[in-house]
Amino acid sequence: MEGMPKQNIEKETEGEKIRALAKELIESNEVFPFSGLDSGAYAKIKADEEESPGYATPIDELIKRFEDEGMKVVFGKNPESGNVFILPLQSDDIENDSLFPKHLQISEGMNEKLKELISLSKG
């Protein structure tokens, strides 16, 4: 592994850890209570929404669904890619209804693996 930058090795390991955590959370079939959005993420999503209306489910509507239904962790269409999304429980629509784990707030009493997934996703 000589000559390979250490940062790339760390990133690869981080990506593998995110995939492993996501896999465990998905296989648990657990429904997680919505912890809220990180305030910076909310502001960015809201601004993007105003620039491109109709591109995805409006964030305020999505938040309401997360609060009502709870949330689940899912892989994207190609699980090997490591793309991980958060969806309202009753949705399978990654295109319109998803958030990235990094968008979520970490809250007290939250599932430890979910906390770790969010933390790693924030990089």
N, C-alpha and C positions, 0 to 999 in steps of 0.2 A: 504494500500500500504506500510505498515511498513515492513522494512526488504528488500524492493526492492531497489537496488542501483539506485541513482539518475541518473547516467550516462545512464543506460538502458532506463529510462523514457525519457530522452532528445533525445536519438538516435531514439526511437520509434516515438516521436513527429516529429523529423527531417525527418524520412522516410515517415510519413504520409503527411507532408508538401510537400515533393518532389513529391509524388504521386498526390496530389491535384493540384500542379502547372502544372505538366506534363499533367494531364487530361484537365485542362483549355486550355493549349497551343495546345493540340491535337484537342480538340473540336472547337477551333477557326479556324481550317483549314488554318492558316496563314503560308505563306512561308517566312522564315527568311533569310536575307542576311548572307552569311558566314563571320564570324568575325575573322577567322584565328585560328590556333592552338596555344595553350600554348607552348612555346619553349621547355620546359622540356618534355611535352607530345610527341611532334614531335620526339625528340631525342630518347625517349624510344620506341615509335612505330617503328621508323626506325631501331633501334637495334634489336627489336623482329622480324621484317620483314627479316633482314639479317640472323638471326638464324633459322627461319622457313619460307623459301621462298615458295610462292604459297599457304600459309594458308588462306590469305584474299587478297582483292584488294590492290595493292601497294598504300601506303599512298600518294605518289605524284600524282598518278592517281586519287585517291579519293579526294584530295584537289582540283584538277582541276574540277572535277564534282561538288563539293560543290560550287565553285566559279561560274561555268556556270549555275547551276540549282537552287541554293539556298538550304536551308536545312529545314527539318521538324523534329518534335519531335514525337517519337512513343514509345509505350510500347512494351515489349518483348512478347513472345507467351502467357505468363500468366500474365495479367495486375495486378492481385492481389499481385504478388510477388514484385511489385514496381520497376522492372528493366526498366530503361528508356534509350533510345538510340537516337542518332541523325543520320539521314540518308539524303543522297541527295534526292531532291524532287522526282525524277523519279524512286527511288529504294524502294523496299519492302524487300530487302535482308539483314536482320539483321546479318546473319552469316558472310557475306563478306564485306559489305559496311558501317558498323556502327562505330560510335565513341560514347564514353560516354560524357555526358554533361561536366564533369570535364576536358575533353581534350580541350575545347574551351576557347578562349580568350574572356574577356568581353570588349566590345568596347562602345565608346560614341554613344548615339542615339539608342542603342540596346533596344529592348522590355524589359520593367522592369521585367516582370515575367520570361522571359528567363534569364536575369541577375541573378535573385534570384535563379533560378533552378541551374545555373552553380555554383554560390557561395556556395549553400548548398551541392552540389555534391562534391565540393572540400574539404568539411568538415572542 
